[in-house]
Structures are given as structure tokens and as C-alpha cells.
């Protein structure tokens, strides 16, 4: 399994957040050990 670069991950999270929260929302990205779990939780919450 090939991991994406930090820049690619940043772009993916930014794109997701812009779609979820809108262009006017502030975005703060910080690496966390539970980031994948939290993203999955946000996606599930948004798609319910």
C-alpha cells in the first residue's frame, strides 16, 4: 500500500471540508493519530 504525500493529504482534506462546510469556513488542518477515524466519523455524520 502506497501512502499519499503530506501535500496530497492536505489537498484532499481541504477539498472535503470546503464541500462539507462551504467556502467561507475556516480550515485548520493538524495531523493526528486518529485522523482517519475522525474523518470517517465526519463523513458518516454528513451522509446520514
ABEGO torsion letter per residue (X at the ends): XBBBBAAAAAAAAAAAAAAAAEAABBBBBBBBAAAAAAAAAAAAAAAX
